[in-house]
Amino acid sequence: MPETPITHPAPSSALPARLADHILSELIQRGAGPGAFLPSEGELGNRFQVSRPVIREAIKQLEGRGLIEVINGRGARIRPLGEQQLRAYFTHAIALQRVPFRELMEARKPIEIQSARLAAQRRTPDQLDALQDIIRRMRRNIGNADAYVDLDHDLHALIADASGNLIIAHLVRSLRGALNDLTHETLYRRRNRQQLERVHALHESIVTEIGYRNPDGAGHAMDIHFSEALSFLIQRREGGAARSP
């Protein structure tokens, strides 16, 4: 039995967007998961009683939102959850909406703290080995900004993976990606050796507490680390911007 046709008055440019919302709602109601294919254009057209061009435009809009992917010769299917969509959102917020750097960092802090707490409870022996290996490599590269920033990214991503929470893992990666490694590297180079040693000592403390399966200790160490990093990064980023002509 066909769906009720979309007959509400609306400009032609608004119809595909509204149809895209209808298609999305139907997928949710069906419990369709990643990899599931949408009905064909013809079936969707009959179901919603709209033309194929409108269906195609609605599918393009869903694809633009990062919700589906179109595979030539096979149709459109639901994309698995990934940080690309989140990263695009946060990048848009920074670049076009002029969201202050401070706000992104403030949003990241509690996520990182919870990530460390959960990692202390859920990490596997293999994940702990990987974290300890990264810490040793960070110590060897403490004077190499390029290498240290890459390892710092890997450390926080692995802690997020060890949390066992997919949403946290995606948020940590997408927020870091939107802030971009170049920003972190530039600010890293502005620290003196004593400040770098302090940063590394806190990284070591986080991993040590995760190793002890101490969520309070891991969360506290991450809180201190991020509070100090937030203060330093905001001071350098916004202070430098304020002095720019």
N, C-alpha and C positions, 0 to 999 in steps of 0.2 A: 504494500500500500504506500503510495507516495507521501512524502512529507507535505505539510501545509506550505503552500507556496509563499515566498517572501514578497508580500504585496504592499508593505508599508511604503508610503511615499518617501522617496529619497532621491537625491541627485545620483546620476549614473555613476559618478566617481565613488560614491559612498556604498553602493550596492555590493561590489566585490568584498569590501572590508567587512560588511555585515554578514555576508555569506561565509567568509573565512571564519568568523566567530561561530556561526552555526555548525560548520564542519568540525571545528575544534571541539565544541560542546558534545557533538555526537560521538567523536572519538573517545572523549572522556567517559561518557555514559556507557560506551561499549567496553571500556576497560582495555582499549587497545594499547599495546606497549611498543617500545622501541623495535623498529624493524617491520612493524605491521604496515601493510600497504593500504592506501586509501582506495575506495571504490573508483572505478573508471570514470572518466569525464562524462561519458554518456549516462552512466547510472546516477551520478551526482546531479546531472542536469534534469533527469526525469524525477528524481527524488525531490529536488527543490523547485522544479519547474522554472528553470532559467536557462539561458542559452549557453552554449559551450564557451564562447569568448568570456562570459562572466565567470564561469567555472575556472577557466585558465587563469584569469586575473586573480581570483581568490586564492588559487594554489600558489601563484607567484608571491602573494602577500604572506602566506604561511611560510613559504620558503625564505622570504626576506626576514621573517622573524626568527629564523633558525629552528623552526619547529619540525619542518619536513625537508626531505631532499628528493629531487626529481632524478630518476634514473632512466636514461634514454631506452626506450623499447620495453620498459617494465612498469613505469608509472611512478607515483609519488609514495614515499613511505616515511614513517615517523623517525626522526633522527634520535639517536641516543643522547641522553643528557651529557653535556660537555661544558668545559669552561669557556669555550669560544663565545657563546651567547652572552654569558655574564661579563666576560672581558670586554666585548663590544659595548655593552651597556655602560660599564664603568669608564671606558675610554671616551665614550660619547659624553658622559657626565663631566669629565675633566676638560675635554677639548671644546665642546660646544655649549654646554650649560654653565661653564666656568665654576664648577663646584670646587671650593677651595681644597688645596692639597691637604690641609689639616683635617678636613672632614673625612676624606678617604682613609687617612691614617687612624683617625679615631674609630672609624667603623671596623678597621682591621684588627685593632688591639683586642677586644673581647673575643673575637673569633679565634685568634692565635692562642689566647689563654685557655679557652675551652679545648682547643685542639691538643695542647700539651697535656691538659688534665685527662682527657680521654685516651691519649696515647699511652700515658702511664698505666692505665687500667687494661688496655687492650693490645698493646704491642706484642708482636711475636718475637721469639729469639732471633730469627733472621732479620727482622726489622731493627732490633736493637744493635745487632752486628753492623748493619748498614749505617745506622746513625753514628756509632762509635768510629767507624771507618771515615765518615765524612768529617767528624771532629778532628781526627788525627791529620787529615789532609788540610783542613782549615788552619791548624796550628803551623804546618809546614809552609803555608802560603799567606801567612798573616801580613806580610809586606807586599804582596802582589794583589793589587786591587781587582784586576780582571778575574783572576782565579778565585779570590775570596768571595767576591760577589756572586759568581756562579755557584760556588759551594754553599753559600748562605741560602740561595734560592732552593737548592736541592735539599738542604737540611729542613727548611720550613715545609717544603712540599712532602718530604718523607714523614715528618711528624704528623702532618695532616692525614696522610695515608694510614699511618699507624693508629689514628683516632678511630678508624673503622666507620667513619661517617662520611658518606659520599658528598653530601652537601657542603660540609666543612672543607673537604679536599678541593672541591671546585671553587669555593669562595676564596680560599687562601691563594690558589694559583691565579685566579682571574683578577683579584685585587692587586697582587704583586705584578702581574703582567700589565695591568692598566697603568700602574705607577711607573712601570718599565725599569729595566735593569740599568739603563743609562743614568737615570736619576739617582738610583742607589749607588752606582759606581762613582758618580761625581761627588756625592756627599761623603762617601767612604774615603775618598782621597783627601778630604778636608780634615780628617781626624789625625791627631798626632799619635805617636807610638803608644803612649800611655792610654789614650782613649781606645785604641785598637785592642790593646791587651784586655781592657775592661770589657769590651764587647765580646771578645772571645771567651773570657772567663764566664760570662753569663751564658753563652752558648753551651759551654761545658757543663755548667750547673743544670741547665734544662735537661740535657741528655742523661746526666748522672741520676737525676730524680726520676726520669722515665725508666731508667734501668732498675732503680729500686722499687718500681711500681708505686710511687708516692705521688698521687694526683695533686695533693695540696702543695707539696714541694715543687712539682713541675709547673703548676699554675702560678705559684708565687714567683719562681725564677723567671718565667716568661713575662709576668706582669712587670717586674723590675726592668728586665731587658727592654720591653717595649715602651715603658714609661720613659726610660732614659733615651731610647732611640727616637721616640716621638718628640721629646723636647729638643733634642739636637737637630733632627731633620726639619722641624718647623722653624727653629731659629735660623738655620742656614738657608732653607728654601725661601721662607717668607721674608726673613731679614734681608737676604740678598736681593729678592725681588723688589723690596721696598726702596732699596738704595739704587736700583737701576733707573736710568733716565727714562 
